[in-house]
Amino acid sequence: MGRRRTLEFACSPEMDDDMVLDALNCALEAVNNYTSKDDMVEHVKTFFDDAWQPDWACIAGEYFECCLPLADHSFIAVKIDRMTFLLFKKTS
């Protein structure tokens, strides 16, 4: 059995439920299968570009601040233990 993890998330209120579930599952896969933050971010971004159309961006870390222009319906923050993933669709 895998390690028990704490999970929290916040997202755009209009975000599609399937997209939210994909983000949660994908972030869990990333922390369970990779040790490098670069590999984790690449895994999440590539999955979302393939599953939900291109131009997604992903930031991951334990401590950071950001101010980003976001497309509607396309932002989620997922925290697994101490690692937080910000996943968002870039605006044009």
PDB file of N, CA, C and O in Angstrom:
ATOM      1  N   MET A   1       0.841  -1.175   0.000  1.00  0.00           N
ATOM      2  CA  MET A   1       0.000   0.000   0.000  1.00  0.00           C
ATOM      3  C   MET A   1       0.885   1.237   0.000  1.00  0.00           C
ATOM      4  O   MET A   1       1.940   1.251   0.635  1.00  0.00           O
ATOM      5  N   GLY A   2       0.457   2.275  -0.713  1.00  0.00           N
ATOM      6  CA  GLY A   2       1.224   3.509  -0.825  1.00  0.00           C
ATOM      7  C   GLY A   2       1.177   4.335   0.444  1.00  0.00           C
ATOM      8  O   GLY A   2       0.383   4.078   1.349  1.00  0.00           O
ATOM      9  N   ARG A   3       2.019   5.303   0.487  1.00  0.00           N
ATOM     10  CA  ARG A   3       2.111   6.229   1.614  1.00  0.00           C
ATOM     11  C   ARG A   3       0.848   7.080   1.696  1.00  0.00           C
ATOM     12  O   ARG A   3       0.325   7.506   0.666  1.00  0.00           O
ATOM     13  N   ARG A   4       0.362   7.328   2.887  1.00  0.00           N
ATOM     14  CA  ARG A   4      -0.804   8.191   3.088  1.00  0.00           C
ATOM     15  C   ARG A   4      -0.363   9.644   2.952  1.00  0.00           C
ATOM     16  O   ARG A   4       0.633  10.053   3.549  1.00  0.00           O
ATOM     17  N   ARG A   5      -1.107  10.424   2.163  1.00  0.00           N
ATOM     18  CA  ARG A   5      -0.744  11.819   1.896  1.00  0.00           C
ATOM     19  C   ARG A   5      -1.906  12.741   2.257  1.00  0.00           C
ATOM     20  O   ARG A   5      -3.067  12.332   2.233  1.00  0.00           O
ATOM     21  N   THR A   6      -1.580  13.995   2.594  1.00  0.00           N
ATOM     22  CA  THR A   6      -2.624  15.000   2.777  1.00  0.00           C
ATOM     23  C   THR A   6      -2.819  15.721   1.452  1.00  0.00           C
ATOM     24  O   THR A   6      -1.856  15.989   0.733  1.00  0.00           O
ATOM     25  N   LEU A   7      -4.055  16.030   1.138  1.00  0.00           N
ATOM     26  CA  LEU A   7      -4.381  16.652  -0.139  1.00  0.00           C
ATOM     27  C   LEU A   7      -5.377  17.781   0.091  1.00  0.00           C
ATOM     28  O   LEU A   7      -6.396  17.602   0.758  1.00  0.00           O
ATOM     29  N   GLU A   8      -5.068  18.946  -0.471  1.00  0.00           N
ATOM     30  CA  GLU A   8      -5.964  20.100  -0.446  1.00  0.00           C
ATOM     31  C   GLU A   8      -5.969  20.700  -1.837  1.00  0.00           C
ATOM     32  O   GLU A   8      -4.987  20.583  -2.571  1.00  0.00           O
ATOM     33  N   PHE A   9      -7.083  21.349  -2.210  1.00  0.00           N
ATOM     34  CA  PHE A   9      -7.091  22.024  -3.504  1.00  0.00           C
ATOM     35  C   PHE A   9      -8.076  23.178  -3.502  1.00  0.00           C
ATOM     36  O   PHE A   9      -9.025  23.212  -2.720  1.00  0.00           O
ATOM     37  N   ALA A  10      -7.825  24.125  -4.401  1.00  0.00           N
ATOM     38  CA  ALA A  10      -8.728  25.243  -4.663  1.00  0.00           C
ATOM     39  C   ALA A  10      -8.692  25.472  -6.165  1.00  0.00           C
ATOM     40  O   ALA A  10      -7.635  25.382  -6.789  1.00  0.00           O
ATOM     41  N   CYS A  11      -9.865  25.772  -6.749  1.00  0.00           N
ATOM     42  CA  CYS A  11      -9.903  25.945  -8.202  1.00  0.00           C
ATOM     43  C   CYS A  11     -10.929  26.999  -8.595  1.00  0.00           C
ATOM     44  O   CYS A  11     -11.717  27.468  -7.774  1.00  0.00           O
ATOM     45  N   SER A  12     -10.897  27.357  -9.876  1.00  0.00           N
ATOM     46  CA  SER A  12     -11.910  28.245 -10.432  1.00  0.00           C
ATOM     47  C   SER A  12     -13.272  27.600 -10.199  1.00  0.00           C
ATOM     48  O   SER A  12     -13.421  26.398 -10.419  1.00  0.00           O
ATOM     49  N   PRO A  13     -14.271  28.369  -9.758  1.00  0.00           N
ATOM     50  CA  PRO A  13     -15.578  27.774  -9.480  1.00  0.00           C
ATOM     51  C   PRO A  13     -16.216  27.109 -10.701  1.00  0.00           C
ATOM     52  O   PRO A  13     -16.984  26.157 -10.562  1.00  0.00           O
ATOM     53  N   GLU A  14     -15.899  27.608 -11.887  1.00  0.00           N
ATOM     54  CA  GLU A  14     -16.509  27.079 -13.101  1.00  0.00           C
ATOM     55  C   GLU A  14     -15.712  25.931 -13.715  1.00  0.00           C
ATOM     56  O   GLU A  14     -16.102  25.405 -14.758  1.00  0.00           O
ATOM     57  N   MET A  15     -14.614  25.535 -13.094  1.00  0.00           N
ATOM     58  CA  MET A  15     -13.762  24.496 -13.673  1.00  0.00           C
ATOM     59  C   MET A  15     -14.532  23.182 -13.771  1.00  0.00           C
ATOM     60  O   MET A  15     -15.214  22.780 -12.828  1.00  0.00           O
ATOM     61  N   ASP A  16     -14.415  22.520 -14.916  1.00  0.00           N
ATOM     62  CA  ASP A  16     -15.079  21.252 -15.180  1.00  0.00           C
ATOM     63  C   ASP A  16     -14.658  20.204 -14.140  1.00  0.00           C
ATOM     64  O   ASP A  16     -13.475  20.087 -13.823  1.00  0.00           O
ATOM     65  N   ASP A  17     -15.622  19.447 -13.613  1.00  0.00           N
ATOM     66  CA  ASP A  17     -15.324  18.440 -12.593  1.00  0.00           C
ATOM     67  C   ASP A  17     -14.304  17.409 -13.073  1.00  0.00           C
ATOM     68  O   ASP A  17     -13.439  16.993 -12.303  1.00  0.00           O
ATOM     69  N   ASP A  18     -14.396  16.994 -14.335  1.00  0.00           N
ATOM     70  CA  ASP A  18     -13.430  16.032 -14.876  1.00  0.00           C
ATOM     71  C   ASP A  18     -12.023  16.622 -14.909  1.00  0.00           C
ATOM     72  O   ASP A  18     -11.041  15.912 -14.696  1.00  0.00           O
ATOM     73  N   MET A  19     -11.931  17.919 -15.177  1.00  0.00           N
ATOM     74  CA  MET A  19     -10.638  18.593 -15.198  1.00  0.00           C
ATOM     75  C   MET A  19     -10.047  18.636 -13.785  1.00  0.00           C
ATOM     76  O   MET A  19      -8.846  18.434 -13.603  1.00  0.00           O
ATOM     77  N   VAL A  20     -10.890  18.897 -12.797  1.00  0.00           N
ATOM     78  CA  VAL A  20     -10.438  18.913 -11.401  1.00  0.00           C
ATOM     79  C   VAL A  20      -9.909  17.533 -11.008  1.00  0.00           C
ATOM     80  O   VAL A  20      -8.829  17.420 -10.429  1.00  0.00           O
ATOM     81  N   LEU A  21     -10.674  16.485 -11.327  1.00  0.00           N
ATOM     82  CA  LEU A  21     -10.233  15.122 -11.002  1.00  0.00           C
ATOM     83  C   LEU A  21      -8.931  14.773 -11.713  1.00  0.00           C
ATOM     84  O   LEU A  21      -8.052  14.143 -11.124  1.00  0.00           O
ATOM     85  N   ASP A  22      -8.801  15.177 -12.976  1.00  0.00           N
ATOM     86  CA  ASP A  22      -7.552  14.941 -13.705  1.00  0.00           C
ATOM     87  C   ASP A  22      -6.378  15.633 -13.017  1.00  0.00           C
ATOM     88  O   ASP A  22      -5.297  15.056 -12.899  1.00  0.00           O
ATOM     89  N   ALA A  23      -6.588  16.860 -12.565  1.00  0.00           N
ATOM     90  CA  ALA A  23      -5.509  17.601 -11.898  1.00  0.00           C
ATOM     91  C   ALA A  23      -5.096  16.919 -10.595  1.00  0.00           C
ATOM     92  O   ALA A  23      -3.906  16.787 -10.310  1.00  0.00           O
ATOM     93  N   LEU A  24      -6.071  16.489  -9.811  1.00  0.00           N
ATOM     94  CA  LEU A  24      -5.761  15.820  -8.552  1.00  0.00           C
ATOM     95  C   LEU A  24      -5.008  14.514  -8.795  1.00  0.00           C
ATOM     96  O   LEU A  24      -3.984  14.252  -8.164  1.00  0.00           O
ATOM     97  N   ASN A  25      -5.520  13.703  -9.710  1.00  0.00           N
ATOM     98  CA  ASN A  25      -4.872  12.420 -10.015  1.00  0.00           C
ATOM     99  C   ASN A  25      -3.482  12.606 -10.607  1.00  0.00           C
ATOM    100  O   ASN A  25      -2.546  11.890 -10.253  1.00  0.00           O
ATOM    101  N   CYS A  26      -3.357  13.567 -11.506  1.00  0.00           N
ATOM    102  CA  CYS A  26      -2.081  13.809 -12.176  1.00  0.00           C
ATOM    103  C   CYS A  26      -1.027  14.312 -11.181  1.00  0.00           C
ATOM    104  O   CYS A  26       0.128  13.890 -11.240  1.00  0.00           O
ATOM    105  N   ALA A  27      -1.410  15.192 -10.287  1.00  0.00           N
ATOM    106  CA  ALA A  27      -0.476  15.686  -9.272  1.00  0.00           C
ATOM    107  C   ALA A  27      -0.049  14.555  -8.332  1.00  0.00           C
ATOM    108  O   ALA A  27       1.120  14.467  -7.955  1.00  0.00           O
ATOM    109  N   LEU A  28      -0.996  13.694  -7.955  1.00  0.00           N
ATOM    110  CA  LEU A  28      -0.643  12.540  -7.123  1.00  0.00           C
ATOM    111  C   LEU A  28       0.321  11.607  -7.844  1.00  0.00           C
ATOM    112  O   LEU A  28       1.286  11.126  -7.251  1.00  0.00           O
ATOM    113  N   GLU A  29       0.061  11.352  -9.120  1.00  0.00           N
ATOM    114  CA  GLU A  29       0.985  10.535  -9.917  1.00  0.00           C
ATOM    115  C   GLU A  29       2.379  11.154  -9.915  1.00  0.00           C
ATOM    116  O   GLU A  29       3.379  10.451  -9.769  1.00  0.00           O
ATOM    117  N   ALA A  30       2.434  12.461 -10.076  1.00  0.00           N
ATOM    118  CA  ALA A  30       3.724  13.153 -10.151  1.00  0.00           C
ATOM    119  C   ALA A  30       4.526  12.989  -8.862  1.00  0.00           C
ATOM    120  O   ALA A  30       5.709  12.651  -8.912  1.00  0.00           O
ATOM    121  N   VAL A  31       3.898  13.226  -7.707  1.00  0.00           N
ATOM    122  CA  VAL A  31       4.653  13.118  -6.454  1.00  0.00           C
ATOM    123  C   VAL A  31       4.969  11.669  -6.101  1.00  0.00           C
ATOM    124  O   VAL A  31       5.955  11.401  -5.414  1.00  0.00           O
ATOM    125  N   ASN A  32       4.148  10.737  -6.559  1.00  0.00           N
ATOM    126  CA  ASN A  32       4.406   9.325  -6.275  1.00  0.00           C
ATOM    127  C   ASN A  32       5.464   8.715  -7.188  1.00  0.00           C
ATOM    128  O   ASN A  32       6.119   7.746  -6.804  1.00  0.00           O
ATOM    129  N   ASN A  33       5.643   9.264  -8.394  1.00  0.00           N
ATOM    130  CA  ASN A  33       6.513   8.633  -9.390  1.00  0.00           C
ATOM    131  C   ASN A  33       7.807   9.379  -9.694  1.00  0.00           C
ATOM    132  O   ASN A  33       8.693   8.821 -10.342  1.00  0.00           O
ATOM    133  N   TYR A  34       7.940  10.622  -9.244  1.00  0.00           N
ATOM    134  CA  TYR A  34       9.127  11.413  -9.567  1.00  0.00           C
ATOM    135  C   TYR A  34       9.718  12.015  -8.303  1.00  0.00           C
ATOM    136  O   TYR A  34       9.002  12.267  -7.335  1.00  0.00           O
ATOM    137  N   THR A  35      11.019  12.245  -8.313  1.00  0.00           N
ATOM    138  CA  THR A  35      11.674  12.919  -7.193  1.00  0.00           C
ATOM    139  C   THR A  35      12.062  14.350  -7.555  1.00  0.00           C
ATOM    140  O   THR A  35      12.201  15.198  -6.674  1.00  0.00           O
ATOM    141  N   SER A  36      12.237  14.617  -8.835  1.00  0.00           N
ATOM    142  CA  SER A  36      12.623  15.945  -9.313  1.00  0.00           C
ATOM    143  C   SER A  36      11.383  16.804  -9.552  1.00  0.00           C
ATOM    144  O   SER A  36      10.419  16.353 -10.171  1.00  0.00           O
ATOM    145  N   LYS A  37      11.412  18.046  -9.059  1.00  0.00           N
ATOM    146  CA  LYS A  37      10.300  18.970  -9.317  1.00  0.00           C
ATOM    147  C   LYS A  37      10.135  19.222 -10.811  1.00  0.00           C
ATOM    148  O   LYS A  37       9.012  19.345 -11.301  1.00  0.00           O
ATOM    149  N   ASP A  38      11.254  19.300 -11.538  1.00  0.00           N
ATOM    150  CA  ASP A  38      11.174  19.488 -12.996  1.00  0.00           C
ATOM    151  C   ASP A  38      10.382  18.361 -13.652  1.00  0.00           C
ATOM    152  O   ASP A  38       9.546  18.613 -14.520  1.00  0.00           O
ATOM    153  N   ASP A  39      10.641  17.123 -13.243  1.00  0.00           N
ATOM    154  CA  ASP A  39       9.917  15.983 -13.806  1.00  0.00           C
ATOM    155  C   ASP A  39       8.445  16.005 -13.409  1.00  0.00           C
ATOM    156  O   ASP A  39       7.579  15.664 -14.215  1.00  0.00           O
ATOM    157  N   MET A  40       8.159  16.401 -12.179  1.00  0.00           N
ATOM    158  CA  MET A  40       6.770  16.490 -11.717  1.00  0.00           C
ATOM    159  C   MET A  40       5.989  17.498 -12.549  1.00  0.00           C
ATOM    160  O   MET A  40       4.891  17.214 -13.028  1.00  0.00           O
ATOM    161  N   VAL A  41       6.580  18.689 -12.713  1.00  0.00           N
ATOM    162  CA  VAL A  41       5.925  19.761 -13.475  1.00  0.00           C
ATOM    163  C   VAL A  41       5.717  19.338 -14.928  1.00  0.00           C
ATOM    164  O   VAL A  41       4.646  19.556 -15.493  1.00  0.00           O
ATOM    165  N   GLU A  42       6.724  18.743 -15.520  1.00  0.00           N
ATOM    166  CA  GLU A  42       6.621  18.296 -16.913  1.00  0.00           C
ATOM    167  C   GLU A  42       5.515  17.254 -17.074  1.00  0.00           C
ATOM    168  O   GLU A  42       4.773  17.287 -18.056  1.00  0.00           O
ATOM    169  N   HIS A  43       5.399  16.341 -16.127  1.00  0.00           N
ATOM    170  CA  HIS A  43       4.355  15.313 -16.168  1.00  0.00           C
ATOM    171  C   HIS A  43       2.961  15.954 -16.168  1.00  0.00           C
ATOM    172  O   HIS A  43       2.115  15.616 -16.997  1.00  0.00           O
ATOM    173  N   VAL A  44       2.733  16.871 -15.240  1.00  0.00           N
ATOM    174  CA  VAL A  44       1.415  17.509 -15.116  1.00  0.00           C
ATOM    175  C   VAL A  44       1.110  18.361 -16.346  1.00  0.00           C
ATOM    176  O   VAL A  44       0.019  18.260 -16.906  1.00  0.00           O
ATOM    177  N   LYS A  45       2.045  19.187 -16.769  1.00  0.00           N
ATOM    178  CA  LYS A  45       1.828  20.064 -17.927  1.00  0.00           C
ATOM    179  C   LYS A  45       1.562  19.258 -19.192  1.00  0.00           C
ATOM    180  O   LYS A  45       0.629  19.564 -19.934  1.00  0.00           O
ATOM    181  N   THR A  46       2.367  18.235 -19.446  1.00  0.00           N
ATOM    182  CA  THR A  46       2.203  17.423 -20.654  1.00  0.00           C
ATOM    183  C   THR A  46       0.854  16.721 -20.657  1.00  0.00           C
ATOM    184  O   THR A  46       0.179  16.675 -21.685  1.00  0.00           O
ATOM    185  N   PHE A  47       0.457  16.174 -19.510  1.00  0.00           N
ATOM    186  CA  PHE A  47      -0.851  15.519 -19.435  1.00  0.00           C
ATOM    187  C   PHE A  47      -1.968  16.499 -19.780  1.00  0.00           C
ATOM    188  O   PHE A  47      -2.852  16.183 -20.577  1.00  0.00           O
ATOM    189  N   PHE A  48      -1.929  17.691 -19.178  1.00  0.00           N
ATOM    190  CA  PHE A  48      -3.005  18.659 -19.419  1.00  0.00           C
ATOM    191  C   PHE A  48      -2.994  19.203 -20.843  1.00  0.00           C
ATOM    192  O   PHE A  48      -4.057  19.432 -21.420  1.00  0.00           O
ATOM    193  N   ASP A  49      -1.829  19.409 -21.411  1.00  0.00           N
ATOM    194  CA  ASP A  49      -1.776  19.836 -22.815  1.00  0.00           C
ATOM    195  C   ASP A  49      -2.402  18.782 -23.724  1.00  0.00           C
ATOM    196  O   ASP A  49      -3.106  19.124 -24.674  1.00  0.00           O
ATOM    197  N   ASP A  50      -2.152  17.509 -23.442  1.00  0.00           N
ATOM    198  CA  ASP A  50      -2.708  16.428 -24.263  1.00  0.00           C
ATOM    199  C   ASP A  50      -4.201  16.226 -24.017  1.00  0.00           C
ATOM    200  O   ASP A  50      -4.962  16.017 -24.961  1.00  0.00           O
ATOM    201  N   ALA A  51      -4.618  16.285 -22.772  1.00  0.00           N
ATOM    202  CA  ALA A  51      -6.010  15.981 -22.422  1.00  0.00           C
ATOM    203  C   ALA A  51      -6.962  17.161 -22.590  1.00  0.00           C
ATOM    204  O   ALA A  51      -8.133  16.966 -22.913  1.00  0.00           O
ATOM    205  N   TRP A  52      -6.475  18.385 -22.374  1.00  0.00           N
ATOM    206  CA  TRP A  52      -7.360  19.550 -22.324  1.00  0.00           C
ATOM    207  C   TRP A  52      -6.907  20.684 -23.243  1.00  0.00           C
ATOM    208  O   TRP A  52      -7.156  21.849 -22.934  1.00  0.00           O
ATOM    209  N   GLN A  53      -6.272  20.387 -24.327  1.00  0.00           N
ATOM    210  CA  GLN A  53      -5.796  21.375 -25.296  1.00  0.00           C
ATOM    211  C   GLN A  53      -4.560  22.110 -24.766  1.00  0.00           C
ATOM    212  O   GLN A  53      -4.435  22.314 -23.558  1.00  0.00           O
ATOM    213  N   PRO A  54      -3.654  22.507 -25.652  1.00  0.00           N
ATOM    214  CA  PRO A  54      -2.379  23.122 -25.241  1.00  0.00           C
ATOM    215  C   PRO A  54      -2.506  24.474 -24.537  1.00  0.00           C
ATOM    216  O   PRO A  54      -3.578  25.059 -24.386  1.00  0.00           O
ATOM    217  N   ASP A  55      -1.342  24.908 -24.128  1.00  0.00           N
ATOM    218  CA  ASP A  55      -1.097  26.193 -23.473  1.00  0.00           C
ATOM    219  C   ASP A  55      -1.365  26.190 -21.979  1.00  0.00           C
ATOM    220  O   ASP A  55      -1.763  27.210 -21.415  1.00  0.00           O
ATOM    221  N   TRP A  56      -1.152  25.050 -21.333  1.00  0.00           N
ATOM    222  CA  TRP A  56      -1.195  24.989 -19.878  1.00  0.00           C
ATOM    223  C   TRP A  56       0.191  25.293 -19.326  1.00  0.00           C
ATOM    224  O   TRP A  56       1.203  25.041 -19.980  1.00  0.00           O
ATOM    225  N   ALA A  57       0.222  25.829 -18.135  1.00  0.00           N
ATOM    226  CA  ALA A  57       1.476  26.067 -17.430  1.00  0.00           C
ATOM    227  C   ALA A  57       1.344  25.460 -16.037  1.00  0.00           C
ATOM    228  O   ALA A  57       0.249  25.386 -15.480  1.00  0.00           O
ATOM    229  N   CYS A  58       2.460  25.035 -15.493  1.00  0.00           N
ATOM    230  CA  CYS A  58       2.462  24.421 -14.167  1.00  0.00           C
ATOM    231  C   CYS A  58       3.672  24.932 -13.395  1.00  0.00           C
ATOM    232  O   CYS A  58       4.786  24.976 -13.917  1.00  0.00           O
ATOM    233  N   ILE A  59       3.439  25.312 -12.159  1.00  0.00           N
ATOM    234  CA  ILE A  59       4.491  25.731 -11.237  1.00  0.00           C
ATOM    235  C   ILE A  59       4.365  24.832 -10.011  1.00  0.00           C
ATOM    236  O   ILE A  59       3.255  24.570  -9.547  1.00  0.00           O
ATOM    237  N   ALA A  60       5.483  24.363  -9.487  1.00  0.00           N
ATOM    238  CA  ALA A  60       5.431  23.510  -8.298  1.00  0.00           C
ATOM    239  C   ALA A  60       6.525  23.914  -7.326  1.00  0.00           C
ATOM    240  O   ALA A  60       7.619  24.312  -7.727  1.00  0.00           O
ATOM    241  N   GLY A  61       6.218  23.806  -6.059  1.00  0.00           N
ATOM    242  CA  GLY A  61       7.208  24.107  -5.040  1.00  0.00           C
ATOM    243  C   GLY A  61       6.572  24.113  -3.663  1.00  0.00           C
ATOM    244  O   GLY A  61       5.371  23.892  -3.510  1.00  0.00           O
ATOM    245  N   GLU A  62       7.398  24.371  -2.673  1.00  0.00           N
ATOM    246  CA  GLU A  62       6.907  24.427  -1.302  1.00  0.00           C
ATOM    247  C   GLU A  62       6.576  25.849  -0.872  1.00  0.00           C
ATOM    248  O   GLU A  62       5.656  26.064  -0.084  1.00  0.00           O
ATOM    249  N   TYR A  63       7.326  26.821  -1.390  1.00  0.00           N
ATOM    250  CA  TYR A  63       7.112  28.217  -1.015  1.00  0.00           C
ATOM    251  C   TYR A  63       7.270  29.096  -2.241  1.00  0.00           C
ATOM    252  O   TYR A  63       8.330  29.097  -2.866  1.00  0.00           O
ATOM    253  N   PHE A  64       6.241  29.839  -2.595  1.00  0.00           N
ATOM    254  CA  PHE A  64       6.338  30.799  -3.683  1.00  0.00           C
ATOM    255  C   PHE A  64       5.114  31.697  -3.655  1.00  0.00           C
ATOM    256  O   PHE A  64       4.102  31.374  -3.034  1.00  0.00           O
ATOM    257  N   GLU A  65       5.222  32.809  -4.327  1.00  0.00           N
ATOM    258  CA  GLU A  65       4.107  33.730  -4.509  1.00  0.00           C
ATOM    259  C   GLU A  65       3.986  34.002  -5.988  1.00  0.00           C
ATOM    260  O   GLU A  65       4.967  33.914  -6.726  1.00  0.00           O
ATOM    261  N   CYS A  66       2.768  34.338  -6.429  1.00  0.00           N
ATOM    262  CA  CYS A  66       2.613  34.633  -7.854  1.00  0.00           C
ATOM    263  C   CYS A  66       1.433  35.570  -8.071  1.00  0.00           C
ATOM    264  O   CYS A  66       0.527  35.676  -7.244  1.00  0.00           O
ATOM    265  N   CYS A  67       1.480  36.233  -9.193  1.00  0.00           N
ATOM    266  CA  CYS A  67       0.387  37.065  -9.680  1.00  0.00           C
ATOM    267  C   CYS A  67       0.355  36.838 -11.182  1.00  0.00           C
ATOM    268  O   CYS A  67       1.250  37.285 -11.900  1.00  0.00           O
ATOM    269  N   LEU A  68      -0.673  36.145 -11.660  1.00  0.00           N
ATOM    270  CA  LEU A  68      -0.702  35.696 -13.048  1.00  0.00           C
ATOM    271  C   LEU A  68      -2.011  36.058 -13.728  1.00  0.00           C
ATOM    272  O   LEU A  68      -3.068  36.002 -13.099  1.00  0.00           O
ATOM    273  N   PRO A  69      -1.958  36.434 -15.016  1.00  0.00           N
ATOM    274  CA  PRO A  69      -3.206  36.577 -15.773  1.00  0.00           C
ATOM    275  C   PRO A  69      -3.680  35.178 -16.154  1.00  0.00           C
ATOM    276  O   PRO A  69      -2.923  34.399 -16.734  1.00  0.00           O
ATOM    277  N   LEU A  70      -4.921  34.863 -15.832  1.00  0.00           N
ATOM    278  CA  LEU A  70      -5.432  33.515 -16.053  1.00  0.00           C
ATOM    279  C   LEU A  70      -6.624  33.523 -16.996  1.00  0.00           C
ATOM    280  O   LEU A  70      -7.425  34.458 -16.992  1.00  0.00           O
ATOM    281  N   ALA A  71      -6.733  32.488 -17.793  1.00  0.00           N
ATOM    282  CA  ALA A  71      -7.918  32.305 -18.624  1.00  0.00           C
ATOM    283  C   ALA A  71      -9.064  31.847 -17.718  1.00  0.00           C
ATOM    284  O   ALA A  71      -8.829  31.204 -16.695  1.00  0.00           O
ATOM    285  N   ASP A  72     -10.292  32.175 -18.090  1.00  0.00           N
ATOM    286  CA  ASP A  72     -11.455  31.763 -17.308  1.00  0.00           C
ATOM    287  C   ASP A  72     -11.534  30.244 -17.208  1.00  0.00           C
ATOM    288  O   ASP A  72     -11.107  29.537 -18.121  1.00  0.00           O
ATOM    289  N   HIS A  73     -12.072  29.748 -16.118  1.00  0.00           N
ATOM    290  CA  HIS A  73     -12.370  28.327 -15.912  1.00  0.00           C
ATOM    291  C   HIS A  73     -11.135  27.439 -15.915  1.00  0.00           C
ATOM    292  O   HIS A  73     -11.260  26.238 -16.152  1.00  0.00           O
ATOM    293  N   SER A  74      -9.966  27.972 -15.666  1.00  0.00           N
ATOM    294  CA  SER A  74      -8.783  27.138 -15.896  1.00  0.00           C
ATOM    295  C   SER A  74      -7.670  27.362 -14.876  1.00  0.00           C
ATOM    296  O   SER A  74      -6.516  27.565 -15.254  1.00  0.00           O
ATOM    297  N   PHE A  75      -8.004  27.326 -13.601  1.00  0.00           N
ATOM    298  CA  PHE A  75      -6.985  27.469 -12.565  1.00  0.00           C
ATOM    299  C   PHE A  75      -7.268  26.475 -11.454  1.00  0.00           C
ATOM    300  O   PHE A  75      -8.402  26.341 -10.994  1.00  0.00           O
ATOM    301  N   ILE A  76      -6.224  25.784 -11.030  1.00  0.00           N
ATOM    302  CA  ILE A  76      -6.349  24.921  -9.856  1.00  0.00           C
ATOM    303  C   ILE A  76      -5.019  24.913  -9.114  1.00  0.00           C
ATOM    304  O   ILE A  76      -3.951  24.867  -9.723  1.00  0.00           O
ATOM    305  N   ALA A  77      -5.102  24.957  -7.814  1.00  0.00           N
ATOM    306  CA  ALA A  77      -3.938  24.786  -6.944  1.00  0.00           C
ATOM    307  C   ALA A  77      -4.161  23.494  -6.171  1.00  0.00           C
ATOM    308  O   ALA A  77      -5.193  23.318  -5.523  1.00  0.00           O
ATOM    309  N   VAL A  78      -3.194  22.599  -6.243  1.00  0.00           N
ATOM    310  CA  VAL A  78      -3.272  21.311  -5.558  1.00  0.00           C
ATOM    311  C   VAL A  78      -2.091  21.221  -4.601  1.00  0.00           C
ATOM    312  O   VAL A  78      -0.940  21.364  -5.013  1.00  0.00           O
ATOM    313  N   LYS A  79      -2.374  20.985  -3.326  1.00  0.00           N
ATOM    314  CA  LYS A  79      -1.311  20.822  -2.333  1.00  0.00           C
ATOM    315  C   LYS A  79      -1.320  19.376  -1.858  1.00  0.00           C
ATOM    316  O   LYS A  79      -2.324  18.875  -1.351  1.00  0.00           O
ATOM    317  N   ILE A  80      -0.174  18.715  -2.035  1.00  0.00           N
ATOM    318  CA  ILE A  80       0.000  17.343  -1.580  1.00  0.00           C
ATOM    319  C   ILE A  80       1.154  17.362  -0.587  1.00  0.00           C
ATOM    320  O   ILE A  80       2.295  17.650  -0.946  1.00  0.00           O
ATOM    321  N   ASP A  81       0.840  17.054   0.658  1.00  0.00           N
ATOM    322  CA  ASP A  81       1.804  17.200   1.741  1.00  0.00           C
ATOM    323  C   ASP A  81       2.308  18.648   1.723  1.00  0.00           C
ATOM    324  O   ASP A  81       1.513  19.563   1.940  1.00  0.00           O
ATOM    325  N   ARG A  82       3.595  18.886   1.474  1.00  0.00           N
ATOM    326  CA  ARG A  82       4.116  20.259   1.453  1.00  0.00           C
ATOM    327  C   ARG A  82       4.312  20.805   0.047  1.00  0.00           C
ATOM    328  O   ARG A  82       4.667  21.973  -0.118  1.00  0.00           O
ATOM    329  N   MET A  83       4.085  19.979  -0.969  1.00  0.00           N
ATOM    330  CA  MET A  83       4.290  20.383  -2.368  1.00  0.00           C
ATOM    331  C   MET A  83       2.986  20.958  -2.938  1.00  0.00           C
ATOM    332  O   MET A  83       1.933  20.325  -2.864  1.00  0.00           O
ATOM    333  N   THR A  84       3.074  22.155  -3.501  1.00  0.00           N
ATOM    334  CA  THR A  84       1.913  22.777  -4.133  1.00  0.00           C
ATOM    335  C   THR A  84       2.148  22.882  -5.631  1.00  0.00           C
ATOM    336  O   THR A  84       3.224  23.274  -6.083  1.00  0.00           O
ATOM    337  N   PHE A  85       1.118  22.521  -6.392  1.00  0.00           N
ATOM    338  CA  PHE A  85       1.122  22.665  -7.843  1.00  0.00           C
ATOM    339  C   PHE A  85       0.127  23.751  -8.213  1.00  0.00           C
ATOM    340  O   PHE A  85      -1.029  23.698  -7.792  1.00  0.00           O
ATOM    341  N   LEU A  86       0.556  24.732  -8.993  1.00  0.00           N
ATOM    342  CA  LEU A  86      -0.355  25.693  -9.605  1.00  0.00           C
ATOM    343  C   LEU A  86      -0.452  25.298 -11.068  1.00  0.00           C
ATOM    344  O   LEU A  86       0.553  25.275 -11.778  1.00  0.00           O
ATOM    345  N   LEU A  87      -1.643  24.992 -11.510  1.00  0.00           N
ATOM    346  CA  LEU A  87      -1.874  24.594 -12.890  1.00  0.00           C
ATOM    347  C   LEU A  87      -2.882  25.566 -13.475  1.00  0.00           C
ATOM    348  O   LEU A  87      -3.965  25.759 -12.923  1.00  0.00           O
ATOM    349  N   PHE A  88      -2.520  26.178 -14.600  1.00  0.00           N
ATOM    350  CA  PHE A  88      -3.404  27.179 -15.181  1.00  0.00           C
ATOM    351  C   PHE A  88      -3.205  27.241 -16.681  1.00  0.00           C
ATOM    352  O   PHE A  88      -2.134  26.930 -17.202  1.00  0.00           O
ATOM    353  N   LYS A  89      -4.267  27.652 -17.366  1.00  0.00           N
ATOM    354  CA  LYS A  89      -4.204  27.856 -18.807  1.00  0.00           C
ATOM    355  C   LYS A  89      -3.739  29.287 -19.035  1.00  0.00           C
ATOM    356  O   LYS A  89      -4.288  30.232 -18.468  1.00  0.00           O
ATOM    357  N   LYS A  90      -2.722  29.430 -19.873  1.00  0.00           N
ATOM    358  CA  LYS A  90      -2.175  30.762 -20.147  1.00  0.00           C
ATOM    359  C   LYS A  90      -3.151  31.561 -21.007  1.00  0.00           C
ATOM    360  O   LYS A  90      -3.833  31.003 -21.866  1.00  0.00           O
ATOM    361  N   THR A  91      -3.211  32.858 -20.771  1.00  0.00           N
ATOM    362  CA  THR A  91      -4.031  33.728 -21.606  1.00  0.00           C
ATOM    363  C   THR A  91      -3.263  34.076 -22.866  1.00  0.00           C
ATOM    364  O   THR A  91      -2.037  33.972 -22.908  1.00  0.00           O
ATOM    365  N   SER A  92      -3.989  34.489 -23.890  1.00  0.00           N
ATOM    366  CA  SER A  92      -3.343  34.850 -25.167  1.00  0.00           C
ATOM    367  C   SER A  92      -2.623  36.165 -25.061  1.00  0.00           C
ATOM    368  O   SER A  92      -2.026  36.622 -26.036  1.00  0.00           O
TER     369      SER A  92
END
